[in-house]
Amino acid sequence: MSENEPRDIGEIFAEGTEIDRALREAVRQALIRHKRLGQSVVVWQDGKTVWLTPDQIPVDLDEEDQPATPQRPPGAESREAGS
């Protein structure tokens, strides 16, 4: 299949990688926006909601135009291990 041909939506959902990539990028952009505007965000950490101040938000504003890479807030690893 060439890049210009539409893909089957069922295949995209079954595979999941394009959706995961889009969600990571959307979250990254939202975190960048909040950090740049000096706004806190709420995350789920260690079984509870936690406010992160702008300086605690885990994104690098210098890499704004770079592709999304998974960055997790502190404590995210412990939640995944327990899932």
C-alpha positions in Angstrom: 0.0 0.0 0.0 1.4 3.4 -0.9 1.4 6.4 1.4 -1.3 8.1 -0.5 -3.8 5.3 -0.4 -6.4 5.4 2.5 -5.9 2.7 5.1 -8.7 0.5 6.4 -10.0 2.0 9.7 -10.4 -1.5 11.2 -6.7 -2.2 10.5 -5.7 1.1 12.1 -7.6 0.3 15.3 -6.4 -3.3 15.4 -2.8 -2.2 15.0 -3.1 0.7 17.4 0.3 2.3 16.8 -1.0 5.3 14.7 -3.6 6.0 17.4 -1.0 5.7 20.2 1.3 8.0 18.3 -1.4 10.6 17.8 -2.5 10.4 21.5 1.1 10.8 22.7 1.6 13.8 20.4 -1.7 15.4 21.6 -0.7 15.0 25.2 2.7 16.4 24.5 1.3 19.4 22.8 -1.2 20.0 25.7 1.7 19.8 28.3 3.8 22.2 26.2 0.9 24.7 26.1 0.3 24.4 29.8 4.0 24.8 30.7 4.4 27.7 28.3 1.3 29.5 29.7 2.4 28.8 33.3 -0.6 26.6 34.1 -0.5 23.6 36.3 -1.9 20.2 35.2 -3.5 17.3 37.0 -2.1 13.8 36.5 -2.8 10.4 38.0 0.1 9.3 40.2 0.4 6.5 42.7 -3.4 5.9 42.7 -4.4 9.5 43.2 -4.7 12.8 41.4 -1.7 15.1 41.8 -1.3 18.8 40.6 2.0 19.4 38.7 3.2 23.0 38.7 4.5 24.2 35.3 8.2 23.6 36.3 7.2 20.0 37.2 5.6 19.2 33.8 7.8 16.6 32.1 8.3 18.2 28.7 11.2 20.0 27.2 10.2 23.3 25.5 13.4 23.2 23.5 12.2 20.1 21.7 8.8 21.4 20.8 9.1 20.6 17.1 10.6 17.2 17.6 8.5 14.0 17.2 6.6 12.8 20.3 8.5 10.5 22.6 6.8 8.9 25.5 7.5 10.9 28.7 5.7 9.9 31.8 5.3 11.9 35.0 7.1 10.8 38.1 5.5 7.6 39.5 4.1 6.4 36.2 6.3 3.4 36.1 4.9 2.1 39.4 1.3 2.3 38.1 2.2 0.4 34.9 3.9 -2.4 36.9 0.8 -2.8 39.0 -1.6 -3.0 36.0 
